[in-house]
Amino acid sequence: KLRNTNVFNDTFSLWYEGDLGTVNGLRLGRLQSVPVEWDEINAAWGHCCLLLHALAQACGYAFKAYRLLPRGSTSRVADAKGSYELFGPVSPIFGRYDKAQIGFLTCVAELAAFATARDRERGIDKPFDLLYKIEEDKIDGRTIKFSFNRDEKWSGALKLLLTDLKQLLGWVSSQPQ
C-alpha cells in the first residue's frame, strides 16, 4: 500500500471552490462577491511556492531566470536584481508583487519545458504539454498581474495556474525513480 502513496498528492491538494482555485483548502485569489483575506492568499502562495520548489528538486531541475524562496506566508521569488514579495497586502504602484507572480509563472513554464524535453528524450509519443499556455505574464492569454487588473480576471488566471501546477505534479509523480 505504501508503494502506491504519492507524497505530492497527499501533501498538496490542488482544487477549486467555485471560481477560485485552492491549494490545501486555501483560496488563491478573490472576487468582488467572495472577499478573501490576504492572510489566506499569502498562505496559498506559500504552499504553491513550496510545491513548485519541491517538484523541481524531485526531478533535479534548477530554475534559470528566477529562484523560489518558499517561506510559508512570506514566500519570495528572486532574480539577479533582487527578491520580490509573493505576499500582500499589495501596493499597485511599486509592482514587486507582480514581479514575484511573473517570476513564479516563469518557473512553471521552465519546469514544463523541462518535462516536455525529458519526454521527447525518452521517446514518449505524447510528450508533456501544459493545458494552459504560458507566455510572459499571461496564462491562456490572461495576465497574472494584480496591479490595475480586476479581481475576477486576476483570480481566473490564478485558477488556471493551479491547473497547470497540478498537471506538473502529476507528471513528476509519474516519473521513474
Number of C-alpha atoms within 10 A of each C-alpha: 4 5 5 6 9 12 9 16 13 9 12 18 15 21 18 18 12 8 15 22 25 25 23 16 15 23 26 26 29 23 16 9 8 13 10 15 13 18 15 17 22 24 23 23 29 22 23 25 24 17 20 21 20 16 21 20 12 13 16 9 15 14 17 10 12 20 18 22 19 21 15 17 21 16 23 24 24 18 15 8 6 8 18 21 22 31 24 14 13 16 12 14 8 10 16 19 23 22 22 24 24 22 24 25 21 21 24 22 20 20 21 21 15 17 22 19 14 14 18 14 10 10 10 11 8 9 15 19 16 19 14 15 14 21 15 13 18 18 22 13 13 17 21 24 23 20 17 9 13 14 18 17 18 21 25 22 24 26 24 20 26 20 20 22 24 21 18 22 20 15 17 18 17 10 11 6 7
